[in-house]
Amino acid sequence: MAGVSVNAYGVVDGITYPLMFQIFKPKNRLKEGDKYKSKPQIAVEIIQELQEWGFQIKLVLADNLLNKSKTNWVGLTFV
């Protein structure tokens, strides 16, 4: 079984560091009690958590699927 994750990385002095990730589960793979979250919803949660930790986010990269999403990106503030 292949997995899919939503990832966040930081860059300091040209070096990339992994910061956080969450596993994405398609609706047909959810177990009882699991709550479905789209990849854009997961991305927003990760961004908000990193901002709460004090990270200043200057750039967000996403694949085309996130661009077609109906997730509300309004309300996220980037430095």
Buried (B, 14 or more C-beta within 10 A) or exposed (E): EEEEEBEBEEEEEEEEEEBBEBEBBEEEEEEEEEEEBBBBBBBBBBBEBBBEEEBEBEEBEEEEEBEEBEBEEEEEEEE
